[in-house]
Amino acid sequence: MKSFTDLGLSLQLVEVCEKQLDWYDPLKIQAQVIPLALEGKDVYAISPPRSGKTGAFVLPIFQALLNAGPNLNPFFACVISSSSYVFHFTS
């Protein structure tokens, strides 16, 4: 299994994952999505609840923020998440 560092995340971000979140190894969806997102590719992924989707999209966004520093483009990510709760309240 690959580590978060193997996926392309900085040591600074990996340290936060480990010390603040107790995330030591990427979950399957994270291992699949993070490298693609870090390459700037568009990603569409479906995964069951509690499978690591939030980390899969948030970690590359945080990595881009760290990489950009003061030169950050304010509009560089769009996350769309559908939820059974949304369906429940609208039906």
Jmol script that loads the backbone (N, CA, C; Angstrom):
load data "model"
ATOM      1  N   MET A   1       0.849  -1.180   0.000  1.00  0.00           N
ATOM      2  CA  MET A   1       0.000   0.000   0.000  1.00  0.00           C
ATOM      3  C   MET A   1       0.893   1.242   0.000  1.00  0.00           C
ATOM      4  N   LYS A   2       0.463   2.230  -0.722  1.00  0.00           N
ATOM      5  CA  LYS A   2       1.203   3.491  -0.797  1.00  0.00           C
ATOM      6  C   LYS A   2       0.921   4.342   0.434  1.00  0.00           C
ATOM      7  N   SER A   3       1.867   5.210   0.731  1.00  0.00           N
ATOM      8  CA  SER A   3       1.689   6.174   1.819  1.00  0.00           C
ATOM      9  C   SER A   3       1.174   7.486   1.229  1.00  0.00           C
ATOM     10  N   PHE A   4       0.770   8.403   2.095  1.00  0.00           N
ATOM     11  CA  PHE A   4       0.349   9.720   1.619  1.00  0.00           C
ATOM     12  C   PHE A   4       1.500  10.431   0.913  1.00  0.00           C
ATOM     13  N   THR A   5       2.716  10.227   1.388  1.00  0.00           N
ATOM     14  CA  THR A   5       3.883  10.824   0.732  1.00  0.00           C
ATOM     15  C   THR A   5       4.059  10.248  -0.665  1.00  0.00           C
ATOM     16  N   ASP A   6       3.872   8.936  -0.814  1.00  0.00           N
ATOM     17  CA  ASP A   6       3.967   8.292  -2.128  1.00  0.00           C
ATOM     18  C   ASP A   6       2.948   8.862  -3.111  1.00  0.00           C
ATOM     19  N   LEU A   7       1.817   9.322  -2.592  1.00  0.00           N
ATOM     20  CA  LEU A   7       0.764   9.877  -3.450  1.00  0.00           C
ATOM     21  C   LEU A   7       1.088  11.283  -3.926  1.00  0.00           C
ATOM     22  N   GLY A   8       2.092  11.916  -3.314  1.00  0.00           N
ATOM     23  CA  GLY A   8       2.504  13.243  -3.753  1.00  0.00           C
ATOM     24  C   GLY A   8       2.212  14.362  -2.778  1.00  0.00           C
ATOM     25  N   LEU A   9       1.747  14.017  -1.583  1.00  0.00           N
ATOM     26  CA  LEU A   9       1.475  15.051  -0.588  1.00  0.00           C
ATOM     27  C   LEU A   9       2.767  15.442   0.120  1.00  0.00           C
ATOM     28  N   SER A  10       2.862  16.697   0.499  1.00  0.00           N
ATOM     29  CA  SER A  10       4.058  17.206   1.173  1.00  0.00           C
ATOM     30  C   SER A  10       4.174  16.617   2.574  1.00  0.00           C
ATOM     31  N   LEU A  11       5.392  16.611   3.084  1.00  0.00           N
ATOM     32  CA  LEU A  11       5.616  16.121   4.448  1.00  0.00           C
ATOM     33  C   LEU A  11       4.821  16.935   5.460  1.00  0.00           C
ATOM     34  N   GLN A  12       4.681  18.226   5.206  1.00  0.00           N
ATOM     35  CA  GLN A  12       3.909  19.097   6.098  1.00  0.00           C
ATOM     36  C   GLN A  12       2.455  18.626   6.187  1.00  0.00           C
ATOM     37  N   LEU A  13       1.857  18.313   5.053  1.00  0.00           N
ATOM     38  CA  LEU A  13       0.467  17.871   5.033  1.00  0.00           C
ATOM     39  C   LEU A  13       0.332  16.456   5.600  1.00  0.00           C
ATOM     40  N   VAL A  14       1.289  15.595   5.302  1.00  0.00           N
ATOM     41  CA  VAL A  14       1.269  14.234   5.845  1.00  0.00           C
ATOM     42  C   VAL A  14       1.357  14.276   7.370  1.00  0.00           C
ATOM     43  N   GLU A  15       2.174  15.165   7.892  1.00  0.00           N
ATOM     44  CA  GLU A  15       2.304  15.299   9.346  1.00  0.00           C
ATOM     45  C   GLU A  15       0.978  15.709   9.977  1.00  0.00           C
ATOM     46  N   VAL A  16       0.262  16.604   9.339  1.00  0.00           N
ATOM     47  CA  VAL A  16      -1.055  17.008   9.843  1.00  0.00           C
ATOM     48  C   VAL A  16      -2.009  15.817   9.812  1.00  0.00           C
ATOM     49  N   CYS A  17      -1.988  15.063   8.724  1.00  0.00           N
ATOM     50  CA  CYS A  17      -2.852  13.878   8.624  1.00  0.00           C
ATOM     51  C   CYS A  17      -2.598  12.924   9.783  1.00  0.00           C
ATOM     52  N   GLU A  18      -1.333  12.690  10.071  1.00  0.00           N
ATOM     53  CA  GLU A  18      -0.978  11.727  11.109  1.00  0.00           C
ATOM     54  C   GLU A  18      -1.235  12.260  12.515  1.00  0.00           C
ATOM     55  N   LYS A  19      -0.782  13.461  12.796  1.00  0.00           N
ATOM     56  CA  LYS A  19      -0.849  13.977  14.168  1.00  0.00           C
ATOM     57  C   LYS A  19      -2.212  14.541  14.548  1.00  0.00           C
ATOM     58  N   GLN A  20      -2.909  15.143  13.594  1.00  0.00           N
ATOM     59  CA  GLN A  20      -4.183  15.776  13.912  1.00  0.00           C
ATOM     60  C   GLN A  20      -5.392  14.889  13.598  1.00  0.00           C
ATOM     61  N   LEU A  21      -5.264  14.051  12.570  1.00  0.00           N
ATOM     62  CA  LEU A  21      -6.412  13.268  12.117  1.00  0.00           C
ATOM     63  C   LEU A  21      -6.280  11.769  12.372  1.00  0.00           C
ATOM     64  N   ASP A  22      -5.100  11.333  12.786  1.00  0.00           N
ATOM     65  CA  ASP A  22      -4.816   9.898  12.942  1.00  0.00           C
ATOM     66  C   ASP A  22      -5.022   9.133  11.636  1.00  0.00           C
ATOM     67  N   TRP A  23      -4.681   9.769  10.517  1.00  0.00           N
ATOM     68  CA  TRP A  23      -4.709   9.121   9.199  1.00  0.00           C
ATOM     69  C   TRP A  23      -3.276   8.747   8.857  1.00  0.00           C
ATOM     70  N   TYR A  24      -2.971   7.470   8.850  1.00  0.00           N
ATOM     71  CA  TYR A  24      -1.600   7.025   8.598  1.00  0.00           C
ATOM     72  C   TYR A  24      -1.425   6.414   7.217  1.00  0.00           C
ATOM     73  N   ASP A  25      -2.472   5.811   6.698  1.00  0.00           N
ATOM     74  CA  ASP A  25      -2.417   5.188   5.374  1.00  0.00           C
ATOM     75  C   ASP A  25      -3.622   5.641   4.566  1.00  0.00           C
ATOM     76  N   PRO A  26      -3.423   5.941   3.292  1.00  0.00           N
ATOM     77  CA  PRO A  26      -4.561   6.344   2.466  1.00  0.00           C
ATOM     78  C   PRO A  26      -5.528   5.188   2.261  1.00  0.00           C
ATOM     79  N   LEU A  27      -6.791   5.518   2.246  1.00  0.00           N
ATOM     80  CA  LEU A  27      -7.815   4.533   1.922  1.00  0.00           C
ATOM     81  C   LEU A  27      -7.874   4.370   0.403  1.00  0.00           C
ATOM     82  N   LYS A  28      -8.587   3.358  -0.056  1.00  0.00           N
ATOM     83  CA  LYS A  28      -8.597   3.013  -1.482  1.00  0.00           C
ATOM     84  C   LYS A  28      -8.958   4.204  -2.373  1.00  0.00           C
ATOM     85  N   ILE A  29     -10.048   4.894  -2.060  1.00  0.00           N
ATOM     86  CA  ILE A  29     -10.476   6.024  -2.892  1.00  0.00           C
ATOM     87  C   ILE A  29      -9.431   7.134  -2.877  1.00  0.00           C
ATOM     88  N   GLN A  30      -8.772   7.331  -1.747  1.00  0.00           N
ATOM     89  CA  GLN A  30      -7.732   8.355  -1.651  1.00  0.00           C
ATOM     90  C   GLN A  30      -6.524   7.988  -2.506  1.00  0.00           C
ATOM     91  N   ALA A  31      -6.126   6.726  -2.469  1.00  0.00           N
ATOM     92  CA  ALA A  31      -4.980   6.276  -3.268  1.00  0.00           C
ATOM     93  C   ALA A  31      -5.261   6.402  -4.761  1.00  0.00           C
ATOM     94  N   GLN A  32      -6.524   6.252  -5.148  1.00  0.00           N
ATOM     95  CA  GLN A  32      -6.888   6.354  -6.558  1.00  0.00           C
ATOM     96  C   GLN A  32      -7.023   7.801  -7.015  1.00  0.00           C
ATOM     97  N   VAL A  33      -7.591   8.652  -6.183  1.00  0.00           N
ATOM     98  CA  VAL A  33      -7.964  10.006  -6.588  1.00  0.00           C
ATOM     99  C   VAL A  33      -6.853  11.040  -6.380  1.00  0.00           C
ATOM    100  N   ILE A  34      -6.156  10.980  -5.262  1.00  0.00           N
ATOM    101  CA  ILE A  34      -5.191  12.035  -4.918  1.00  0.00           C
ATOM    102  C   ILE A  34      -4.146  12.263  -6.006  1.00  0.00           C
ATOM    103  N   PRO A  35      -3.496  11.220  -6.544  1.00  0.00           N
ATOM    104  CA  PRO A  35      -2.497  11.488  -7.590  1.00  0.00           C
ATOM    105  C   PRO A  35      -3.090  12.172  -8.826  1.00  0.00           C
ATOM    106  N   LEU A  36      -4.298  11.777  -9.215  1.00  0.00           N
ATOM    107  CA  LEU A  36      -4.944  12.399 -10.379  1.00  0.00           C
ATOM    108  C   LEU A  36      -5.257  13.866 -10.111  1.00  0.00           C
ATOM    109  N   ALA A  37      -5.795  14.136  -8.928  1.00  0.00           N
ATOM    110  CA  ALA A  37      -6.131  15.519  -8.575  1.00  0.00           C
ATOM    111  C   ALA A  37      -4.880  16.385  -8.496  1.00  0.00           C
ATOM    112  N   LEU A  38      -3.791  15.826  -7.975  1.00  0.00           N
ATOM    113  CA  LEU A  38      -2.550  16.597  -7.882  1.00  0.00           C
ATOM    114  C   LEU A  38      -1.966  16.903  -9.260  1.00  0.00           C
ATOM    115  N   GLU A  39      -2.317  16.088 -10.257  1.00  0.00           N
ATOM    116  CA  GLU A  39      -1.890  16.354 -11.634  1.00  0.00           C
ATOM    117  C   GLU A  39      -2.782  17.391 -12.304  1.00  0.00           C
ATOM    118  N   GLY A  40      -3.828  17.831 -11.603  1.00  0.00           N
ATOM    119  CA  GLY A  40      -4.736  18.826 -12.157  1.00  0.00           C
ATOM    120  C   GLY A  40      -5.847  18.238 -13.002  1.00  0.00           C
ATOM    121  N   LYS A  41      -6.032  16.929 -12.921  1.00  0.00           N
ATOM    122  CA  LYS A  41      -7.079  16.283 -13.712  1.00  0.00           C
ATOM    123  C   LYS A  41      -8.424  16.405 -13.016  1.00  0.00           C
ATOM    124  N   ASP A  42      -9.476  16.451 -13.824  1.00  0.00           N
ATOM    125  CA  ASP A  42     -10.825  16.415 -13.282  1.00  0.00           C
ATOM    126  C   ASP A  42     -11.103  14.992 -12.816  1.00  0.00           C
ATOM    127  N   VAL A  43     -11.786  14.868 -11.694  1.00  0.00           N
ATOM    128  CA  VAL A  43     -12.049  13.551 -11.118  1.00  0.00           C
ATOM    129  C   VAL A  43     -13.526  13.435 -10.790  1.00  0.00           C
ATOM    130  N   TYR A  44     -14.104  12.313 -11.173  1.00  0.00           N
ATOM    131  CA  TYR A  44     -15.472  11.962 -10.805  1.00  0.00           C
ATOM    132  C   TYR A  44     -15.372  10.621 -10.106  1.00  0.00           C
ATOM    133  N   ALA A  45     -15.788  10.549  -8.857  1.00  0.00           N
ATOM    134  CA  ALA A  45     -15.642   9.308  -8.101  1.00  0.00           C
ATOM    135  C   ALA A  45     -16.885   9.042  -7.270  1.00  0.00           C
ATOM    136  N   ILE A  46     -17.212   7.786  -7.169  1.00  0.00           N
ATOM    137  CA  ILE A  46     -18.313   7.341  -6.320  1.00  0.00           C
ATOM    138  C   ILE A  46     -17.740   6.320  -5.350  1.00  0.00           C
ATOM    139  N   SER A  47     -18.079   6.482  -4.089  1.00  0.00           N
ATOM    140  CA  SER A  47     -17.562   5.584  -3.065  1.00  0.00           C
ATOM    141  C   SER A  47     -18.555   5.561  -1.909  1.00  0.00           C
ATOM    142  N   PRO A  48     -18.638   4.449  -1.199  1.00  0.00           N
ATOM    143  CA  PRO A  48     -19.604   4.350  -0.097  1.00  0.00           C
ATOM    144  C   PRO A  48     -19.314   5.346   1.025  1.00  0.00           C
ATOM    145  N   PRO A  49     -20.303   5.573   1.881  1.00  0.00           N
ATOM    146  CA  PRO A  49     -20.089   6.439   3.038  1.00  0.00           C
ATOM    147  C   PRO A  49     -18.927   5.944   3.899  1.00  0.00           C
ATOM    148  N   ARG A  50     -18.198   6.890   4.470  1.00  0.00           N
ATOM    149  CA  ARG A  50     -17.088   6.622   5.385  1.00  0.00           C
ATOM    150  C   ARG A  50     -15.951   5.845   4.721  1.00  0.00           C
ATOM    151  N   SER A  51     -15.776   6.063   3.426  1.00  0.00           N
ATOM    152  CA  SER A  51     -14.721   5.355   2.693  1.00  0.00           C
ATOM    153  C   SER A  51     -13.517   6.245   2.399  1.00  0.00           C
ATOM    154  N   GLY A  52     -13.567   7.516   2.813  1.00  0.00           N
ATOM    155  CA  GLY A  52     -12.427   8.400   2.619  1.00  0.00           C
ATOM    156  C   GLY A  52     -12.583   9.445   1.538  1.00  0.00           C
ATOM    157  N   LYS A  53     -13.804   9.667   1.061  1.00  0.00           N
ATOM    158  CA  LYS A  53     -14.022  10.638  -0.020  1.00  0.00           C
ATOM    159  C   LYS A  53     -13.594  12.050   0.366  1.00  0.00           C
ATOM    160  N   THR A  54     -13.908  12.465   1.585  1.00  0.00           N
ATOM    161  CA  THR A  54     -13.555  13.828   1.991  1.00  0.00           C
ATOM    162  C   THR A  54     -12.055  14.043   1.908  1.00  0.00           C
ATOM    163  N   GLY A  55     -11.284  13.122   2.428  1.00  0.00           N
ATOM    164  CA  GLY A  55      -9.830  13.225   2.322  1.00  0.00           C
ATOM    165  C   GLY A  55      -9.359  13.189   0.887  1.00  0.00           C
ATOM    166  N   ALA A  56     -10.061  12.419   0.055  1.00  0.00           N
ATOM    167  CA  ALA A  56      -9.667  12.290  -1.348  1.00  0.00           C
ATOM    168  C   ALA A  56      -9.765  13.616  -2.090  1.00  0.00           C
ATOM    169  N   PHE A  57     -10.746  14.456  -1.745  1.00  0.00           N
ATOM    170  CA  PHE A  57     -10.831  15.738  -2.455  1.00  0.00           C
ATOM    171  C   PHE A  57     -10.218  16.895  -1.672  1.00  0.00           C
ATOM    172  N   VAL A  58     -10.222  16.819  -0.351  1.00  0.00           N
ATOM    173  CA  VAL A  58      -9.699  17.931   0.442  1.00  0.00           C
ATOM    174  C   VAL A  58      -8.168  17.970   0.458  1.00  0.00           C
ATOM    175  N   LEU A  59      -7.523  16.822   0.571  1.00  0.00           N
ATOM    176  CA  LEU A  59      -6.057  16.819   0.653  1.00  0.00           C
ATOM    177  C   LEU A  59      -5.398  17.419  -0.588  1.00  0.00           C
ATOM    178  N   PRO A  60      -5.836  17.090  -1.811  1.00  0.00           N
ATOM    179  CA  PRO A  60      -5.238  17.763  -2.971  1.00  0.00           C
ATOM    180  C   PRO A  60      -5.505  19.272  -3.000  1.00  0.00           C
ATOM    181  N   ILE A  61      -6.655  19.695  -2.508  1.00  0.00           N
ATOM    182  CA  ILE A  61      -6.943  21.132  -2.441  1.00  0.00           C
ATOM    183  C   ILE A  61      -5.979  21.805  -1.468  1.00  0.00           C
ATOM    184  N   PHE A  62      -5.797  21.208  -0.294  1.00  0.00           N
ATOM    185  CA  PHE A  62      -4.847  21.773   0.675  1.00  0.00           C
ATOM    186  C   PHE A  62      -3.431  21.775   0.120  1.00  0.00           C
ATOM    187  N   GLN A  63      -3.060  20.721  -0.616  1.00  0.00           N
ATOM    188  CA  GLN A  63      -1.721  20.670  -1.202  1.00  0.00           C
ATOM    189  C   GLN A  63      -1.547  21.794  -2.219  1.00  0.00           C
ATOM    190  N   ALA A  64      -2.579  22.049  -3.014  1.00  0.00           N
ATOM    191  CA  ALA A  64      -2.516  23.142  -3.987  1.00  0.00           C
ATOM    192  C   ALA A  64      -2.389  24.490  -3.282  1.00  0.00           C
ATOM    193  N   LEU A  65      -3.092  24.650  -2.166  1.00  0.00           N
ATOM    194  CA  LEU A  65      -2.976  25.890  -1.391  1.00  0.00           C
ATOM    195  C   LEU A  65      -1.556  26.070  -0.866  1.00  0.00           C
ATOM    196  N   LEU A  66      -0.968  24.996  -0.350  1.00  0.00           N
ATOM    197  CA  LEU A  66       0.416  25.066   0.140  1.00  0.00           C
ATOM    198  C   LEU A  66       1.386  25.389  -0.992  1.00  0.00           C
ATOM    199  N   ASN A  67       1.180  24.773  -2.147  1.00  0.00           N
ATOM    200  CA  ASN A  67       2.080  24.986  -3.288  1.00  0.00           C
ATOM    201  C   ASN A  67       1.967  26.396  -3.856  1.00  0.00           C
ATOM    202  N   ALA A  68       0.751  26.945  -3.859  1.00  0.00           N
ATOM    203  CA  ALA A  68       0.519  28.238  -4.504  1.00  0.00           C
ATOM    204  C   ALA A  68       1.051  29.405  -3.686  1.00  0.00           C
ATOM    205  N   GLY A  69       1.026  29.272  -2.378  1.00  0.00           N
ATOM    206  CA  GLY A  69       1.464  30.387  -1.537  1.00  0.00           C
ATOM    207  C   GLY A  69       0.663  31.640  -1.839  1.00  0.00           C
ATOM    208  N   PRO A  70       1.319  32.799  -1.955  1.00  0.00           N
ATOM    209  CA  PRO A  70       0.594  34.049  -2.179  1.00  0.00           C
ATOM    210  C   PRO A  70       0.070  34.198  -3.612  1.00  0.00           C
ATOM    211  N   ASN A  71       0.462  33.316  -4.518  1.00  0.00           N
ATOM    212  CA  ASN A  71       0.036  33.417  -5.918  1.00  0.00           C
ATOM    213  C   ASN A  71      -1.228  32.623  -6.208  1.00  0.00           C
ATOM    214  N   LEU A  72      -2.002  32.333  -5.205  1.00  0.00           N
ATOM    215  CA  LEU A  72      -3.175  31.484  -5.335  1.00  0.00           C
ATOM    216  C   LEU A  72      -4.255  32.122  -6.197  1.00  0.00           C
ATOM    217  N   ASN A  73      -4.766  31.351  -7.144  1.00  0.00           N
ATOM    218  CA  ASN A  73      -5.951  31.732  -7.901  1.00  0.00           C
ATOM    219  C   ASN A  73      -7.149  31.420  -7.004  1.00  0.00           C
ATOM    220  N   PRO A  74      -8.022  32.377  -6.737  1.00  0.00           N
ATOM    221  CA  PRO A  74      -9.089  32.138  -5.769  1.00  0.00           C
ATOM    222  C   PRO A  74     -10.137  31.120  -6.216  1.00  0.00           C
ATOM    223  N   PHE A  75     -10.181  30.774  -7.491  1.00  0.00           N
ATOM    224  CA  PHE A  75     -11.179  29.825  -7.975  1.00  0.00           C
ATOM    225  C   PHE A  75     -10.483  28.676  -8.684  1.00  0.00           C
ATOM    226  N   PHE A  76     -10.088  27.673  -7.928  1.00  0.00           N
ATOM    227  CA  PHE A  76      -9.366  26.572  -8.556  1.00  0.00           C
ATOM    228  C   PHE A  76      -9.961  25.208  -8.255  1.00  0.00           C
ATOM    229  N   ALA A  77     -11.013  25.131  -7.440  1.00  0.00           N
ATOM    230  CA  ALA A  77     -11.600  23.838  -7.106  1.00  0.00           C
ATOM    231  C   ALA A  77     -13.111  23.963  -7.013  1.00  0.00           C
ATOM    232  N   CYS A  78     -13.783  22.939  -7.450  1.00  0.00           N
ATOM    233  CA  CYS A  78     -15.233  22.856  -7.323  1.00  0.00           C
ATOM    234  C   CYS A  78     -15.565  21.443  -6.863  1.00  0.00           C
ATOM    235  N   VAL A  79     -16.246  21.332  -5.749  1.00  0.00           N
ATOM    236  CA  VAL A  79     -16.630  20.032  -5.216  1.00  0.00           C
ATOM    237  C   VAL A  79     -18.145  19.977  -5.208  1.00  0.00           C
ATOM    238  N   ILE A  80     -18.687  18.959  -5.843  1.00  0.00           N
ATOM    239  CA  ILE A  80     -20.131  18.758  -5.866  1.00  0.00           C
ATOM    240  C   ILE A  80     -20.397  17.427  -5.185  1.00  0.00           C
ATOM    241  N   SER A  81     -21.245  17.460  -4.191  1.00  0.00           N
ATOM    242  CA  SER A  81     -21.527  16.246  -3.436  1.00  0.00           C
ATOM    243  C   SER A  81     -23.027  16.087  -3.320  1.00  0.00           C
ATOM    244  N   SER A  82     -23.528  14.972  -3.820  1.00  0.00           N
ATOM    245  CA  SER A  82     -24.949  14.728  -3.647  1.00  0.00           C
ATOM    246  C   SER A  82     -25.110  13.869  -2.407  1.00  0.00           C
ATOM    247  N   SER A  83     -26.250  13.948  -1.816  1.00  0.00           N
ATOM    248  CA  SER A  83     -26.462  13.245  -0.562  1.00  0.00           C
ATOM    249  C   SER A  83     -27.875  12.701  -0.509  1.00  0.00           C
ATOM    250  N   SER A  84     -28.029  11.578   0.143  1.00  0.00           N
ATOM    251  CA  SER A  84     -29.373  11.029   0.320  1.00  0.00           C
ATOM    252  C   SER A  84     -30.221  11.975   1.160  1.00  0.00           C
ATOM    253  N   TYR A  85     -29.572  12.783   2.021  1.00  0.00           N
ATOM    254  CA  TYR A  85     -30.320  13.756   2.809  1.00  0.00           C
ATOM    255  C   TYR A  85     -30.938  14.815   1.911  1.00  0.00           C
ATOM    256  N   VAL A  86     -30.212  15.254   0.903  1.00  0.00           N
ATOM    257  CA  VAL A  86     -30.744  16.234  -0.041  1.00  0.00           C
ATOM    258  C   VAL A  86     -31.951  15.642  -0.744  1.00  0.00           C
ATOM    259  N   PHE A  87     -31.835  14.400  -1.199  1.00  0.00           N
ATOM    260  CA  PHE A  87     -32.954  13.744  -1.874  1.00  0.00           C
ATOM    261  C   PHE A  87     -34.140  13.638  -0.921  1.00  0.00           C
ATOM    262  N   HIS A  88     -33.894  13.266   0.306  1.00  0.00           N
ATOM    263  CA  HIS A  88     -34.954  13.094   1.296  1.00  0.00           C
ATOM    264  C   HIS A  88     -35.720  14.397   1.523  1.00  0.00           C
ATOM    265  N   PHE A  89     -35.017  15.509   1.630  1.00  0.00           N
ATOM    266  CA  PHE A  89     -35.668  16.777   1.917  1.00  0.00           C
ATOM    267  C   PHE A  89     -36.343  17.393   0.694  1.00  0.00           C
ATOM    268  N   THR A  90     -35.956  16.963  -0.494  1.00  0.00           N
ATOM    269  CA  THR A  90     -36.545  17.565  -1.689  1.00  0.00           C
ATOM    270  C   THR A  90     -37.617  16.698  -2.323  1.00  0.00           C
ATOM    271  N   SER A  91     -37.781  15.491  -1.850  1.00  0.00           N
ATOM    272  CA  SER A  91     -38.784  14.619  -2.485  1.00  0.00           C
ATOM    273  C   SER A  91     -40.075  14.595  -1.708  1.00  0.00           C
TER     274      SER A  91
END
end "model"
wireframe off; spacefill off
backbone 0.3
color backbone group
